[in-house]
Amino acid sequence: MRPAVLFILITVMLDSMGIGLIIPVMPDLIQEVRGADLSTAALWGGVLSTAFAVMQFLCGPVIGGLSDRFGRRPVLLISLVVMALDYLVMAVAGSIVLLLIGRIVGGMTAATQSTANAYMADISKPEDRAANFGLVGAAFGLGFVLGPLLGGLLGAFGTRAPFYAAAGLAALNALFGYIVLKETITDEIRRPFQWARANPWGSFRQLGRLPGIGPLLVVFFLYQVAFMVYPAIWSYFVKERFGWEPATIGLSLALFGIMMAVVQGGLIRPVLRLLGERGTVIYGHLFDTAAFLALALVTSGTIALILTPLAALAAVITPALQGIMSKAVGRDAQGELQGALTSIMALAMIISPLMMTGTFAAFTDADAPAYFPGAPFLLSAGLILIGLAVFLRAPARRSTASDIR
């Protein structure tokens, strides 16, 4: 593997791991700086998480557009340096205001996944892009596993230890990137930065003008909202349904993350060769529908634990969709496209938790019309089927655009 590609994968893994790394200590840290009880800390935790997601949503197209103008290398390296400094600020923060500022800046720096994907698009042949996007997804999945595990271990050394560790990792990766990362943006494909396009809505509008891209953005959004059911309600669902303890919940999430890494890092390639990008998207939607329905109806904790990693076999959807859309935009707009997709994922992170937890509460409350803790998974299955219907109505062949004007 080329050192530059390794740097990109580490960067994405750090984006993912940085979130999970601090989750185990956040309740204690918020109580420490606020002097509040756990319920108040939970409310502030929600505020911090929402602030992070909102900034990621707003800044995805900005970061992507800046990388189309100034290059992938400076955007990635500057973001990593700012990320390291941000974690240091959070490590010494003595007030909830500083923690909030830290999460706002963290959301901005974590939007670099768009630039990482754009870099992978730059160095990949069109037919290899979906598989290489799968490597990025695998790195994200690995970070999803490692983050909470390391955060829990480091938390034994104090509530600030995970922040120092995250700062050190970001700084070391910035140094690594400074040594190995070469610029892929040339004057031939460099595109002027325009504020009218460097916002989520402007970016969606510009990309939506390309033949077939609009429906694919809708499919991508519906899938992301449905997929977010796992981080939104999984721990509540399995505790209510099966009485799982935190250790079992952590094991199940680790199994899911590991399988995601395996699917997107390795299995995606033979699946793409066998089914093609369009067939892979269809397979993923059908498999996900079956997985969500099974989880909604399962009554055995053992079977649920077995189903958890198997559900990740549908994780081929994201890289296959990215591959299709990447081929439909010009080389000078790869950052803009990936920025828009980052914003869509962030928007799903804002909307889905409210939707899924609200559905869970409605069907597990003492006054619920019917007791059905698996209702959020049924909702996700419905969203997946709607996305599949939209995808099947979209043109099978995409027009290639030399540029987005």
Disulfide bonds with the S-S distance in Angstrom:
none
